[in-house]
Amino acid sequence: MDAKHVAQFVEQKVWPAHCSDGVVIELLTVDKRSETRAMIGWAGDHWHVLADCSADPESLLFALCHELAHVVHGDMPGSRVADLSIDREIMQGAQTPSTRARAAAWQAHDGANAARIQERRATAWAREQAALWWGLCVSTGRA
């Protein structure tokens, strides 16, 4: 079982069980210095998740469930189109004025109490969902 299987499993099984909006999961190589292993944004007519293709399958399932949790809990505004190109550059290690400004905005947001609460809630929900779906993910990965 590989990252591609996990991404397809989440797109086809996990996501539709919780969200009627579509999703595209883009697997990419994440720079080792990046603190971010997955990110989500609204692409105008569907959610778009950037995720680390080198993550082990179980960690990837958790990361994708964590991003889904932000949608399920209403943490992500589905009305504002995200600039995923900058997020992609950050995850891939680019050091530009745009990526530095975006990273600084993340750090300020993540330091806020409301953001910490959202992250803890998303992490707890993702643990539950990953545990719930892991067996089916593994069994379909063997087929």
C-alpha positions in Angstrom: 0.0 0.0 0.0 1.3 3.4 -0.9 0.5 7.1 -0.6 -1.5 7.1 -3.8 -3.8 4.4 -2.5 -4.4 6.3 0.7 -5.1 9.5 -1.1 -7.6 7.7 -3.4 -9.2 6.0 -0.5 -9.8 9.3 1.3 -11.1 10.9 -1.9 -13.5 8.0 -2.6 -14.5 6.8 0.8 -13.6 8.9 3.8 -14.3 12.4 2.4 -17.7 11.7 0.9 -18.8 10.1 4.2 -18.3 13.5 5.9 -18.5 16.2 3.3 -20.6 16.7 0.2 -18.1 19.0 -1.5 -15.6 17.2 -3.7 -11.9 17.0 -2.9 -8.7 16.6 -4.9 -5.6 15.4 -3.0 -2.3 16.4 -4.5 0.7 14.4 -3.3 4.0 16.3 -3.4 7.5 16.0 -2.1 7.7 18.1 1.1 11.0 19.7 2.1 12.5 18.2 5.2 12.6 21.6 6.9 8.9 22.2 6.4 6.8 21.9 9.6 3.7 21.3 7.4 2.9 17.8 6.1 -0.6 18.6 4.7 -2.6 21.8 3.9 -6.1 22.4 2.7 -7.7 25.2 0.7 -10.9 25.9 -1.2 -10.3 25.8 -4.9 -13.6 27.4 -6.0 -15.7 24.3 -6.5 -13.9 21.7 -4.4 -11.5 21.3 -1.6 -7.8 20.8 -2.5 -5.4 19.1 -0.1 -1.6 19.2 -0.4 0.0 16.3 1.3 3.4 14.7 1.8 3.9 11.8 -0.6 6.7 10.4 1.5 4.6 10.0 4.7 4.0 6.4 5.7 0.4 5.3 4.9 -1.0 5.4 8.4 0.5 8.9 9.0 -0.9 10.1 5.7 -4.4 8.8 6.5 -4.2 10.7 9.8 -3.0 13.9 8.1 -5.7 13.8 5.5 -8.4 13.2 8.2 -6.9 16.1 10.1 -7.4 18.4 7.1 -11.0 17.0 6.7 -11.7 17.8 10.3 -11.1 21.5 9.7 -13.9 21.3 7.0 -16.2 19.2 9.1 -15.9 21.6 12.1 -16.2 24.7 10.0 -12.7 26.0 10.6 -12.2 26.5 6.9 -14.2 29.1 5.0 -15.5 27.5 1.8 -16.2 30.8 0.3 -12.7 32.1 0.0 -10.5 30.7 -2.7 -7.1 29.7 -1.3 -3.8 30.5 -3.1 -2.4 27.0 -2.9 0.6 27.9 -5.1 2.2 29.8 -2.2 1.3 26.9 0.2 2.8 24.4 -2.2 6.0 26.5 -2.4 6.3 26.7 1.4 5.9 22.9 1.7 8.5 22.4 -0.9 11.0 24.7 0.8 10.9 27.8 -1.3 12.2 31.0 0.4 10.6 34.0 -1.3 9.0 37.2 0.1 5.6 35.6 -0.5 6.4 32.4 1.3 8.0 34.2 4.2 5.0 36.5 4.6 2.6 33.5 4.4 4.6 31.5 6.9 4.6 34.5 9.3 0.8 34.8 9.0 0.5 31.1 9.8 2.7 31.4 12.9 0.6 34.4 14.1 -2.6 32.5 13.5 -1.4 29.3 15.1 -0.3 31.2 18.2 -3.9 32.4 18.7 -5.9 30.6 21.4 -8.8 29.9 19.0 -6.4 28.3 16.5 -4.9 26.0 19.2 -8.4 24.9 20.1 -9.2 24.2 16.5 -6.0 22.2 16.1 -6.6 20.1 19.2 -10.1 19.4 18.1 -9.0 18.5 14.6 -6.3 16.2 15.9 -8.7 14.3 18.2 -11.2 13.9 15.4 -8.5 12.8 13.0 -7.2 10.1 15.4 -10.7 8.7 15.8 -11.4 8.7 12.0 -8.0 7.3 11.1 -8.5 4.5 13.6 -12.0 3.8 12.2 -11.0 3.8 8.5 -7.5 2.2 8.8 -8.6 -1.4 8.5 -10.7 -0.8 5.4 -7.9 1.2 3.9 -5.4 -1.6 4.4 -7.8 -4.3 3.1 -8.6 -2.4 0.0 -4.8 -1.7 -0.5 -4.2 -5.4 -0.8 -6.8 -6.1 -3.4 
